[in-house]
Amino acid sequence: MATLFPPRSRPLDDPRLPLAIELVPMRRRHIPQVLDIERQVYPRPWTMTLFLSEIVQRSTRFYIVARAHRKVVGYAGLMVFGDEAHVTNIAVDPEVHRRKVASRLLFALVNEARRRGATACTLEVRVANHGAQSLYHQFGFAPVGIRKNYYSETGEDALIMWAEGLQTPAYGERLEQLARRIPEPRQVRVR
């Protein structure tokens, strides 16, 4: 008797399991769905114009989306100048939080930063966003300072975090260990 995967008794989209997604480069056609998520998670969302200006700068920018069933459920961006990278944004549709989407997006960003020769990566995160901070710690990001009132719309401070030594064998080993816990896909599918 053949075994079916997943078993018929288990729902195909069990919210306790990682979401089946694909990671692809962000394109203009994805931006309306990206903006839907942006409006749900940020008090002052980026505009279509801003996203368009970012995705065309391919030599210094890297923007990706996570899609599930043809719907954008998350996105992330990276800026790389010289040997430093900066995570510009990372967001996931609240309906699919805790499904390993952000982990896979961040994994792809860090790999791209390494591919482009970055030795360090930085980001800002709300001081109160402990869930995101926990994820960033797994990737070696450590707090180095505070930007007072960084989020002007809410008056919240930002925690500045850095991950250093991206090109070292120790960091490569960290990524290998993370890969064992983070489901595929972790790389962007190029079309």
Secondary structure, DSSP 8 states (H G I E B T S, - for coil): ----SS-TTS-TT-TTS----EEEE--GGGHHHHHHHHHHH-SS---HHHHHHHHT-TTTEEEEEEEETTEEEEEEEEEEETTEEEEEEEEE-GGGTTSSHHHHHHHHHHHHHHHTT-SEEEEEEETT-HHHHHHHHHTT-EEEEEEEEEETTTTEEEEEEEEE-TTSHHHHHHHHHHHHHS-S--S----
